[in-house]
Amino acid sequence: MRCMSDDHTHVQEFFTARAADWDRRFPDDGPAYAAAVAELGLREGGRVLDAGCGTGRALPALRAAVGRSGVVLGADLTPAMLREAARAGRNRDGALLLTDVAALPLRSSSLDAVFAAGLIAHLPQPGENLRELRRVVRPGGVLALFHPVGRAALAARQGRRLTPDDLRAEPNLRALLTGAGWRMTSYVDEDTRFLALAVRDA
Ligand SMILES: C[S@@+](CC[C@H](N)C(=O)[O-])C[C@H]1O[C@@H](n2cnc3c(N)ncnc32)[C@H](O)[C@@H]1O
């Protein structure tokens, strides 16, 4: 049986090995991140968390959306990814937190939105973990689950086949989100982007 710390160790080893090259591997994704962030509907002064922020690729767009009076946080479990974020100067756009998104050091209902790119597939308990993301968002706040590559294109790149039990298949994700207290409001799965949006129910 795997325990939580096995999962953490696995995630940290996987991303530590990739941290230094992460941004170089995907140099053209910036506009896709900015377009996905725009869908959150953030306003000047808003408060947003990038969950599993990695090297902080979404932080500049999140900061631009909420302005200097807003709050931008980036949370990640892998120190090497956060070091790369700081090296790239993205700690100027958001405060970097070394933490597990399964237990966030944040007050309940303190945020307007959570942005999570490439995160959900790495969560050991996705239902529980989505519920923790819900805890920190105010009623009516928004969650974006994003990936700059669609499911089919990603599976092809990784040399695997898409199966009906895929966590991010629309019916599976809708049910998962509903069970965690989110209402899925839109779902797009194209070659060049995956984006599911959900609203926190009251
Ligand atoms: C595929 S990378 C995506 C990074 C970044 N969001 C991006 O789009 O470039 C997934 C990130 O999630 C982080 N992660 C995975 N599980 C996590 C958890 N339970 N809590 C916090 N971060 C986690 C990993 O360390 C990694 O940096």
The ligand as a Gaussian input file, in Angstrom:
#p B3LYP/6-31G(d) Opt

LIG

0 1
 C        2.934000      19.141000     -14.436000
 S        3.640000      20.204000     -13.229000
 C        2.848000      21.751000     -13.644000
 C        3.563000      22.941000     -13.106000
 C        2.931000      24.279000     -13.495000
 N        1.582000      24.378000     -12.994000
 C        2.950000      24.464000     -15.002000
 O        1.863000      24.452000     -15.595000
 O        4.034000      24.619000     -15.567000
 C        2.801000      19.727000     -11.723000
 C        3.282000      20.445000     -10.481000
 O        2.423000      20.091000      -9.397000
 C        3.203000      19.915000      -8.242000
 N        2.442000      19.059000      -7.323000
 C        2.067000      17.784000      -7.506000
 N        1.365000      17.352000      -6.443000
 C        1.277000      18.397000      -5.575000
 C        0.689000      18.568000      -4.307000
 N        0.024000      17.574000      -3.692000
 N        0.796000      19.771000      -3.704000
 C        1.483000      20.788000      -4.309000
 N        2.058000      20.675000      -5.517000
 C        1.975000      19.487000      -6.141000
 C        4.497000      19.323000      -8.736000
 O        5.550000      19.508000      -7.816000
 C        4.693000      20.082000     -10.043000
 O        5.458000      21.241000      -9.860000

